[in-house]
Amino acid sequence: MRANPLVFLMVFLMACPKQTTAPVVAIGPVHPDLICPENTQPAGQVPPVGYEAWCHEVTAAGRWLRRGPSLTFHNNGEKSSQGDYLADRKQGPWTLWYPTGQVDRQGSYAGGGEDGFWVRYHANGEQSAEGKMVNGQEHEMWTYWSENGATRTEGNWALGKRDGTWVDFDLVTERTIAERDYRAGRLVSSREL
């Protein structure tokens, strides 16, 4: 009886140890904002060599997991994001910046998704929106502003879908100019005032 070559190949591949790809381990200080927790080590490179630096740990199974601070950078060398990881997922407060160095948005992550109160900004520094996120989706009341700081729109979200009455404001007088009603993301009525 002849051995099946496919069976032989499958047995051979299962017996071979799996290779883990290790991140580029940093040599020397990486960035003053990257202070790695105990039992972790820095990895990656900051500008002008690279665009990301983080802390990681090696599990008992030999997996590399991000844990602790992480920094990313824009092509021009300005910081792009800063926050922490826990078990390879974004966790806790994060800040993201425009390439100009102006804050783009700030908020918290839980389990890798945006979760909690978030504030977003226009490129000119004026606040553009604020509200609650749940598992990466807008939830409850959000307010939106124009680039000159005037209230533009307010409305309620239900896990990423518009829900309830949304109000649009005149950008000069800030008086209500329109109302729209949504149910589970679908527009059910609209009226101009």
C-alpha positions in Angstrom: 0.0 0.0 0.0 1.4 3.4 -1.0 1.3 6.4 1.3 -0.7 9.4 0.1 1.7 12.3 -0.5 -1.0 14.8 0.6 -1.3 13.1 4.0 2.5 13.1 4.4 2.7 16.9 3.6 -0.1 17.7 6.1 1.6 15.7 8.9 4.9 17.4 8.1 3.4 20.9 8.2 1.6 20.2 11.5 4.9 19.0 13.1 6.9 22.1 12.0 7.1 24.8 14.7 5.2 28.0 13.8 7.3 31.1 13.3 6.3 34.2 15.1 7.1 37.5 13.4 8.7 39.8 15.9 8.4 43.5 15.6 11.4 45.7 15.1 12.8 46.1 18.6 14.0 49.6 19.4 17.6 50.2 20.3 18.1 52.9 22.9 15.5 55.5 23.8 12.7 55.8 21.3 10.7 58.9 22.3 10.3 60.7 25.6 6.5 60.0 25.6 7.1 56.2 25.2 7.6 54.9 28.7 7.0 51.2 28.6 5.5 49.4 31.6 7.3 46.6 33.5 7.8 43.4 31.6 7.4 45.1 28.2 9.9 46.5 25.7 9.8 49.3 23.2 9.5 48.5 19.5 9.2 50.4 16.2 11.0 53.6 15.2 10.0 57.3 15.3 10.9 59.9 12.6 13.1 60.3 10.7 13.6 56.5 10.6 10.0 55.3 11.1 6.4 56.3 11.8 5.4 54.3 14.8 6.7 53.2 18.2 5.0 51.1 20.9 5.5 48.8 23.8 4.9 45.1 23.7 5.1 41.9 25.7 5.8 38.3 24.7 3.2 35.9 26.0 4.0 32.4 27.3 2.9 31.1 23.9 5.5 33.3 22.1 3.0 35.8 20.8 3.9 39.5 20.6 1.1 41.7 22.1 1.0 45.4 22.4 0.7 46.6 25.9 1.3 50.2 27.1 1.9 53.4 25.2 1.8 53.7 21.4 2.8 56.7 19.2 2.2 57.2 15.5 3.5 60.0 13.3 2.5 61.8 10.1 4.9 61.9 7.1 6.0 65.4 8.2 7.2 64.0 11.6 4.3 65.6 13.6 2.6 63.2 16.1 -0.5 61.5 14.6 -1.8 59.6 17.6 -1.0 58.7 21.2 -2.6 56.2 23.6 -2.3 52.9 25.3 -2.9 49.3 24.3 -3.9 46.4 26.5 -3.6 42.8 25.0 -3.3 44.2 21.5 -6.3 46.5 21.7 -6.6 50.2 22.1 -7.6 51.0 25.7 -8.1 54.2 27.7 -7.6 57.8 26.6 -6.3 58.6 23.1 -5.5 61.8 21.3 -5.2 62.1 17.5 -3.7 65.1 15.7 -3.8 66.7 12.2 -0.4 66.9 10.3 -0.3 70.6 11.5 0.0 69.5 15.1 -3.6 70.7 15.9 -5.7 68.2 17.9 -8.1 66.3 15.6 -10.0 64.3 18.2 -9.8 63.0 21.8 -11.6 60.3 23.6 -11.4 56.8 25.1 -11.2 53.3 23.8 -12.5 50.1 25.4 -11.7 46.7 24.0 -10.3 48.3 20.8 -13.3 50.4 19.9 -14.1 54.1 20.6 -16.1 54.1 23.8 -17.1 57.0 26.0 -17.1 60.7 25.5 -15.4 62.0 22.3 -14.5 65.5 21.2 -13.7 66.3 17.6 -12.0 69.5 16.2 -11.8 71.3 12.9 -8.3 71.8 11.5 -8.5 75.5 12.7 -8.8 74.3 16.3 -12.5 75.1 16.8 -14.5 72.2 18.2 -16.5 70.4 15.5 -18.5 67.8 17.5 -18.9 66.1 20.8 -20.8 63.1 22.1 -20.8 59.6 23.3 -19.4 56.6 21.5 -20.3 53.0 22.3 -18.3 50.2 20.7 -17.2 52.5 17.8 -20.6 54.0 17.1 -22.2 57.3 17.9 -24.8 57.0 20.7 -27.1 59.4 22.5 -26.9 63.2 22.0 -24.3 64.7 19.7 -23.7 68.4 19.0 -21.9 69.7 15.8 -20.4 73.1 15.3 -19.2 75.0 12.2 -15.6 76.1 11.7 -16.4 79.6 13.2 -17.8 78.0 16.4 -21.6 78.4 15.7 -23.8 75.5 16.6 -24.8 73.7 13.4 -26.8 70.6 14.3 -27.9 68.6 17.4 -29.3 65.1 17.4 -29.6 61.8 19.0 -27.9 58.5 17.9 -28.8 55.0 18.8 -25.7 52.9 18.2 -24.7 54.6 15.0 -28.2 55.3 13.6 -29.9 58.6 13.8 -32.9 58.4 16.1 -35.3 61.0 17.3 -35.4 64.7 16.4 -32.4 66.4 14.8 -32.3 70.2 14.8 -30.4 72.4 12.3 -29.4 75.9 13.3 -28.7 79.1 11.3 -24.9 79.6 11.5 -25.3 83.4 12.1 -28.3 83.7 14.4 -28.1 80.2 15.8 -31.9 80.0 15.6 -33.6 76.7 14.7 -34.1 76.5 10.9 -35.1 72.9 10.4 -36.1 69.7 12.2 -35.8 66.2 11.0 -37.2 63.1 12.7 -35.5 59.7 12.4 -36.4 56.2 13.6 -33.6 53.6 13.6 -31.6 55.6 11.0 -34.5 56.3 8.6 -35.8 59.8 8.0 -39.6 59.8 8.8 -40.3 63.5 8.6 -38.7 66.9 7.9 -39.8 70.5 8.2 -38.2 73.8 7.7 -39.0 76.6 10.1 
